[in-house]
Amino acid sequence: MRSNISPSSLRSLLKNDYLILLIVVLGLVLRIYDLGGESLWLDEFYSVNIAKLGLTDMLRELRFENESNPPLHFILLHYFIALFGDSEFAVRLPSALFGTFSILMIYMIGKRLFNRETGLIAALILAVSVFQVNFSQEARGYNLMMFLGLFSLYSFLRIIDSRHRGYSITYILSSALLMYTHYYGVFVVAAENIYFFSLLLLSCKTGELTLKRWLQFQFVLLVLFLPEVVYMKDASALQKGFWLTVPGLSVLSDTFSTYSGPQTLFVLYTVFAVLALFIIVSSAFNNGLANRLYSSGYLQPAKFKIMNAYFLLVLLVSVIVIPYVISTIFIPIYYVRYTMVASAAFYLLAALGIDFIRSTKLKLLLVGLIIVVSGYALTRYYVNDWKPGWRNVISDIDENAAAGDVVAIYPFFETGNTEYYSKRDDLDVRRLFELSELDFNLNGGRLWLIVTEREYPSFDSYEDVLTERYEIVTDRQYSQLRLYELKDKAGD
């Protein structure tokens, strides 16, 4: 039976904007689903605790404590908590919303650089990505960074080919806010500069964007960001390099693997991203192999300028390679989640490679494969516990501890979890820098010890320390946590 789906009908279908609305709604549902299901974890507690401070105290905390991010996300979260409270759902909702807005932005960039089909496929990849959904369900500023980064890139592309002054305003505003969200925003602005000066050197058209005007934009951004540079130049976390280590070479491939999620998608996206680059470069130089591929009927000819793909390559190099080089030579600053904006370039190249396929059936099959494999990965993501089970641990203590019992937490920096979840104020909460500090006078009461998997991957490796001083009454395993109920040994 002849299929009713033809290349022309598929193209007609993809050109209808309601498809992107369906993809955005899908992405929103995936990000809202079970948003408050898991407990907050260390970084989220830190975000919430900072956001609850007054603005002056917030800025002081960011400067002198171990926080390596600018203040914008914390300020937004401060007012969001004031309006909607500090439940797990409420504090994560901004990330879910900005993650959803990013789906629309990658579509607009893909459509601007290439076509609607590429934008739609890239938007779908981002919408169902377990990597993107994960950070859309975390009360941190990464998805705000993603959205503002894509907004800055889109505005930049528009001011190159538009006389509308509004894009100049959105470019400056989004870029400034981006750098006040995360310091990696500087690398996004660097990518835009590299691309712009490449256009000038190659005598490519830049529309109304002259060199003088571009330098004015960068001067304005420098002035706007200068207060943050001056304020944070002596920041504790930046001076110490915080907890990051020098990355190995494998971190580069691991980055793209993390963007992809399941290994199947990593292979798929990598193959089609490389295919897209090959087709565009080959077409630009009128390569005979490319022409044979077109004539074979498997691929359709590239209709785009090589500089469009170069734009994405510049973004990858600026946001991934430059921080990697800095980390290996100067100070470790590389962390995969910080490079999140670069994932959009990877998704767009993969989407472009898929769109180059001439066969409608094969193209639909690949899109279906992305949905099915991503759906399986998301099912595992929703079913399993990926964050420490603080809510259950503290609830257990609240229900069973007697007034005056000691609650000890190791390592010490996890104490904020108790403050968030506990509904009692009659317990003696202690922070432990070392397990050797377990020497409390219980006076017939109980010691409730919480140990995190972060510090001890193997829980059995330290129980001899506990039994030297106490008798273990009960011990219970939770997600990445273990709770011990201890009492004094008989005769002590």
Helices and strands as residue ranges (DSSP letters): H 7-14, H 18-32, H 42-51, H 55-64, H 72-84, H 88-113, H 116-128, H 130-136, H 142-160, H 166-179, H 185-201, H 211-232, H 236-240, H 250-260, H 263-284, H 288-296, H 306-316, I 317-321, H 322-329, G 336-339, H 340-355, H 360-383, H 390-400, E 406-410, G 412-414, H 416-421, E 428-431, G 435-437, E 447-452, G 459-462, H 463-469, E 470-478, E 481-488
